[in-house]
Amino acid sequence: MSVLLAVLGPTATGKSALALALAERLGGEILNCDSTAVFRGFDIGTDKVPASAQRGIPHHLIDIADPTDGYSAADYARDAAAAVSDVIARGRVPLLVGGTGFYFRALTRGLFPGVPRDAELRARLERLGWRFGGRRLHRLLHRVDPRSAVRIQPADQKRVVRALEVYFKTGRPLTQHFADTVSPLPASMRVVSVALHLPYEVLLPRLQRRVDQQFASGLLDEMRKNLVRGVPATARPFTGLVYRQALEHLRGLRDEATTRALIVQENRRYARRQLTWFRQEPQLQWFEGPGESGEVQARVVDWLRAQGVTA
């Protein structure tokens, strides 16, 4: 039976470090599971592992879409399933690594075919958003589909509207539709998943250090280059965490120090949402501690060995 190993969990918990260690030990290749890292040109704010730090381990599903592409979870599930098959065909172990729970679920459980768009209903919902603000729409979504409200941020009005549209058209939340879907992975595929967790007092300084490093590494210059080469400010990567707040800074909305503090705060909120999402995933084995810790890596290896996953 083929095995897909997943390394999941909230942001800044050390997933990449753990995945690299496991890939070296198991003869694996890494598959990205971050919804912004799929876009070319957005490297620093997504913490893509640079080639110099990849230890010669192939990385897949990174830089596969242009920033203006309408790359969806369904596209990801298709591409990831193909990448998993390719890695296994080479006799290697695929390691899925990231924190986008919706992409993980799309791959391992599938997506429902969709509900035809209703232009009139969508327009009414969008008018509500314009009139009362995105948080009003998000509160409505939380009442009718709380699980979707966990994974969709209030600022992502397009996806909030779509989730509400599905609910009002069918009388069922998106999460119920997802339960009726089938994974694009082969039925014989065994998915073995581990997740990392850090307590708040440990996670917060890590988030602060990472944001400082992103700015020191040229986050703002990276964004300016994208804008100069014609990537519109409305492109999807610019609406994501880190980039959205930094773009507001470039527009003069707030100073850099305040922007950094805001990004740390939003990262913490995002980590909380990720934790809520992943805790709902079945058969996910949690490990306390940072992924770069040798002690944590040893515990993960021991657990994998007990599951029959060895080099």
C-alpha positions as CSV (number, residue, x, y, z in Angstrom):
1,M,0.0,0.0,0.0
2,S,1.4,3.4,-1.0
3,V,1.7,6.0,1.8
4,L,1.2,9.8,1.7
5,L,2.8,11.4,4.8
6,A,1.4,14.8,5.8
7,V,3.0,17.3,8.1
8,L,0.4,19.8,9.1
9,G,-0.4,22.4,11.8
10,P,-0.6,26.1,12.5
11,T,1.8,28.7,11.1
12,A,5.4,29.1,12.5
13,T,5.4,25.7,14.3
14,G,8.4,24.4,12.3
15,K,6.6,22.2,9.7
16,S,9.2,22.7,7.0
17,A,12.1,21.8,9.3
18,L,10.4,18.6,10.4
19,A,9.5,17.7,6.8
20,L,13.1,18.2,5.6
21,A,14.3,15.9,8.4
22,L,11.7,13.2,7.6
23,A,12.4,13.5,3.8
24,E,16.1,12.9,4.4
25,R,15.4,9.9,6.6
26,L,12.6,8.3,4.5
27,G,13.8,9.1,1.0
28,G,11.0,11.6,0.4
29,E,10.0,14.5,-1.7
30,I,8.1,17.5,-0.4
31,L,4.7,18.7,-1.8
32,N,3.6,22.2,-0.8
33,C,0.2,22.6,0.9
34,D,0.1,26.4,1.3
35,S,-2.5,28.3,-0.8
36,T,-0.3,31.3,-1.4
37,A,3.0,29.5,-2.1
38,V,1.6,28.1,-5.3
39,F,1.9,31.6,-6.8
40,R,5.1,32.8,-8.5
41,G,6.8,35.9,-7.2
42,F,5.4,35.7,-3.7
43,D,8.3,34.2,-1.7
44,I,9.2,36.1,1.4
45,G,5.7,36.5,2.9
46,T,5.0,32.8,2.3
47,D,8.3,31.6,3.8
48,K,9.2,29.4,0.9
49,V,12.2,27.3,1.7
50,P,15.0,28.7,-0.6
51,A,16.8,26.3,-2.9
52,S,20.0,26.7,-0.8
53,A,18.2,25.3,2.2
54,Q,16.3,22.4,0.5
55,R,19.2,20.0,1.1
56,G,18.8,18.7,-2.5
57,I,15.2,17.4,-1.7
58,P,12.8,18.0,-4.5
59,H,10.0,20.5,-3.7
60,H,6.7,20.4,-5.7
61,L,3.6,22.5,-6.1
62,I,5.5,25.8,-5.5
63,D,5.5,28.6,-8.1
64,I,3.0,26.8,-10.3
65,A,0.5,29.6,-10.9
66,D,0.7,33.2,-12.0
67,P,-0.6,35.7,-9.4
68,T,-3.6,36.6,-11.5
69,D,-4.6,33.0,-12.1
70,G,-7.9,31.8,-10.6
71,Y,-6.1,28.8,-8.9
72,S,-8.7,26.9,-6.8
73,A,-8.7,24.2,-4.3
74,A,-10.0,21.9,-7.0
75,D,-7.0,22.8,-9.2
76,Y,-4.8,22.0,-6.2
77,A,-6.4,18.7,-5.5
78,R,-5.9,17.7,-9.1
79,D,-2.3,18.8,-9.3
80,A,-1.4,17.4,-5.9
81,A,-2.8,14.0,-6.7
82,A,-0.8,13.9,-9.9
83,A,2.4,15.0,-8.0
84,V,1.8,12.3,-5.4
85,S,1.5,9.6,-8.1
86,D,4.7,10.9,-9.8
87,V,6.7,10.8,-6.5
88,I,5.5,7.2,-5.7
89,A,6.3,6.1,-9.3
90,R,9.9,7.2,-8.6
91,G,10.0,5.0,-5.5
92,R,10.1,8.0,-3.2
93,V,7.8,9.0,-0.3
94,P,5.5,12.0,-0.8
95,L,5.4,14.4,2.1
96,L,2.6,16.9,2.0
97,V,3.6,20.0,4.1
98,G,1.7,23.1,5.0
99,G,-1.1,24.8,6.9
100,T,-3.9,25.3,4.4
101,G,-6.4,22.8,5.8
102,F,-8.9,23.3,3.0
103,Y,-6.3,22.2,0.4
104,F,-5.5,19.1,2.5
105,R,-9.1,18.2,2.8
106,A,-9.7,18.8,-1.0
107,L,-6.9,16.3,-1.7
108,T,-7.7,13.7,0.9
109,R,-11.5,13.9,0.8
110,G,-12.3,15.7,-2.4
111,L,-14.6,18.6,-3.3
112,F,-18.2,18.6,-4.2
113,P,-19.0,19.4,-7.9
114,G,-20.4,22.8,-7.0
115,V,-23.6,24.7,-7.2
116,P,-24.4,26.8,-10.2
117,R,-23.8,30.5,-9.6
118,D,-26.9,32.7,-9.0
119,A,-26.0,36.2,-10.2
120,E,-29.0,37.8,-8.5
121,L,-28.4,36.2,-5.1
122,R,-24.7,36.9,-5.4
123,A,-25.3,40.6,-6.2
124,R,-27.6,40.9,-3.2
125,L,-25.0,39.4,-0.9
126,E,-22.3,41.6,-2.3
127,R,-24.4,44.7,-1.8
128,L,-24.8,43.7,1.9
129,G,-21.1,43.5,2.2
130,W,-20.6,46.9,0.6
131,R,-23.2,48.5,2.8
132,F,-22.5,46.9,6.2
133,G,-18.9,45.6,5.8
134,G,-17.3,42.2,5.3
135,R,-17.6,41.3,9.0
136,R,-21.4,41.5,8.8
137,L,-21.4,39.0,6.0
138,H,-18.9,36.8,7.9
139,R,-21.1,36.8,11.0
140,L,-24.0,35.7,8.8
141,L,-21.8,32.9,7.5
142,H,-20.8,31.9,11.0
143,R,-24.5,31.5,11.9
144,V,-25.4,29.2,9.0
145,D,-22.0,27.4,8.4
146,P,-19.6,27.9,11.4
147,R,-17.1,25.5,10.0
148,S,-16.7,27.4,6.8
149,A,-16.4,30.6,8.8
150,V,-13.4,29.1,10.6
151,R,-11.5,28.6,7.4
152,I,-12.6,31.7,5.5
153,Q,-11.3,35.1,6.7
154,P,-13.8,38.0,6.9
155,A,-11.7,40.0,4.4
156,D,-12.1,37.3,1.8
157,Q,-15.5,38.5,0.7
158,K,-15.5,36.5,-2.5
159,R,-15.3,33.2,-0.7
160,V,-17.7,34.3,2.0
161,V,-20.3,35.2,-0.6
162,R,-19.8,31.9,-2.4
163,A,-20.3,29.9,0.9
164,L,-23.4,31.9,1.6
165,E,-24.6,31.4,-1.9
166,V,-24.3,27.7,-1.6
167,Y,-26.1,27.6,1.7
168,F,-29.1,29.7,0.5
169,K,-29.3,27.8,-2.8
170,T,-29.3,24.3,-1.3
171,G,-30.2,24.8,2.4
172,R,-27.0,22.9,3.3
173,P,-23.6,24.4,4.4
174,L,-20.5,23.7,2.3
175,T,-19.2,21.4,4.9
176,Q,-22.1,19.1,4.5
177,H,-21.5,19.0,0.7
178,F,-17.9,18.2,1.3
179,A,-18.9,15.1,3.3
180,D,-20.4,13.6,0.2
181,T,-17.2,13.9,-1.9
182,V,-14.5,11.5,-3.0
183,S,-10.7,12.1,-2.8
184,P,-8.8,12.2,-6.1
185,L,-6.2,9.9,-4.5
186,P,-6.3,6.2,-5.2
187,A,-8.5,4.2,-2.9
188,S,-5.4,2.2,-1.9
189,M,-3.5,5.2,-0.8
190,R,-2.8,5.4,3.0
191,V,-2.6,8.9,4.4
192,V,-0.5,9.2,7.6
193,S,-0.8,12.6,9.2
194,V,1.1,14.4,11.9
195,A,0.6,17.9,13.2
196,L,2.6,20.3,15.3
197,H,1.3,22.5,18.1
198,L,3.0,25.2,20.2
199,P,1.5,27.0,23.2
200,Y,0.8,30.7,22.8
201,E,3.8,31.8,25.0
202,V,6.2,29.8,22.7
203,L,4.4,30.7,19.4
204,L,4.2,34.5,19.9
205,P,7.9,35.2,19.9
206,R,8.4,32.9,16.9
207,L,5.8,34.9,15.0
208,Q,7.5,38.2,16.0
209,R,10.9,36.9,14.9
210,R,9.5,35.7,11.6
211,V,7.8,38.9,10.7
212,D,11.0,40.9,11.5
213,Q,12.9,38.5,9.3
214,Q,10.4,38.9,6.4
215,F,10.9,42.7,6.5
216,A,14.7,42.4,6.8
217,S,14.7,40.0,3.8
218,G,13.0,42.5,1.6
219,L,9.3,41.8,1.8
220,L,8.4,45.4,0.8
221,D,10.8,45.3,-2.2
222,E,9.4,42.0,-3.3
223,M,5.9,43.6,-3.3
224,R,7.0,46.7,-5.1
225,K,8.6,44.6,-7.9
226,N,5.4,42.6,-8.3
227,L,3.4,45.9,-8.6
228,V,5.8,47.3,-11.1
229,R,5.7,44.3,-13.3
230,G,1.9,44.6,-13.5
231,V,0.5,42.4,-10.8
232,P,-2.6,44.2,-9.7
233,A,-3.2,45.0,-6.0
234,T,-6.4,43.0,-6.2
235,A,-4.5,39.8,-7.2
236,R,-5.2,37.0,-4.8
237,P,-1.8,36.7,-3.2
238,F,-1.9,40.4,-2.2
239,T,-5.1,39.6,-0.3
240,G,-3.4,37.0,1.9
241,L,-1.9,37.3,5.3
242,V,1.3,39.4,5.5
243,Y,0.8,40.8,2.0
244,R,-2.5,42.4,2.7
245,Q,-1.3,44.3,5.8
246,A,2.1,45.2,4.1
247,L,0.2,46.5,1.0
248,E,-1.8,48.8,3.3
249,H,1.5,50.1,4.7
250,L,2.8,50.8,1.2
251,R,-0.4,52.8,0.6
252,G,0.3,54.9,3.7
253,L,-2.4,53.5,5.9
254,R,0.0,52.9,8.8
255,D,3.7,53.0,9.7
256,E,6.0,50.0,9.5
257,A,6.2,49.3,13.2
258,T,2.4,49.3,13.5
259,T,2.2,47.1,10.4
260,R,4.6,44.6,11.8
261,A,2.7,44.4,15.1
262,L,-0.6,44.0,13.1
263,I,0.9,41.1,11.1
264,V,2.0,39.3,14.2
265,Q,-1.5,39.8,15.7
266,E,-3.2,38.5,12.5
267,N,-0.8,35.6,12.3
268,R,-1.8,34.6,15.9
269,R,-5.5,34.7,14.9
270,Y,-4.7,32.7,11.8
271,A,-2.9,30.1,13.9
272,R,-5.9,29.8,16.2
273,R,-8.2,29.2,13.1
274,Q,-5.8,26.6,11.8
275,L,-5.7,24.9,15.1
276,T,-9.5,24.8,15.2
277,W,-9.6,23.4,11.6
278,F,-7.0,20.7,12.0
279,R,-8.5,19.5,15.3
280,Q,-11.5,18.5,13.3
281,E,-9.4,16.3,11.0
282,P,-9.7,12.6,11.9
283,Q,-6.7,10.4,12.5
284,L,-4.3,13.3,13.0
285,Q,-1.5,12.7,15.4
286,W,-0.4,15.8,17.4
287,F,3.1,16.5,18.7
288,E,3.9,19.3,21.1
289,G,7.1,21.3,20.3
290,P,8.8,23.0,17.4
291,G,9.5,21.0,14.3
292,E,13.2,21.8,14.2
293,S,13.7,20.2,17.7
294,G,15.7,17.0,17.5
295,E,13.6,15.6,20.4
296,V,10.3,16.3,18.5
297,Q,11.7,14.8,15.3
298,A,12.7,11.6,17.2
299,R,9.2,11.3,18.7
300,V,7.7,11.7,15.3
301,V,10.0,9.1,13.8
302,D,9.2,6.6,16.6
303,W,5.5,7.1,16.1
304,L,5.9,6.6,12.3
305,R,7.8,3.5,12.9
306,A,5.0,2.2,15.0
307,Q,2.6,2.9,12.1
308,G,4.9,0.9,9.8
309,V,6.3,4.0,8.0
310,T,10.1,3.4,7.9
311,A,13.0,4.1,5.5
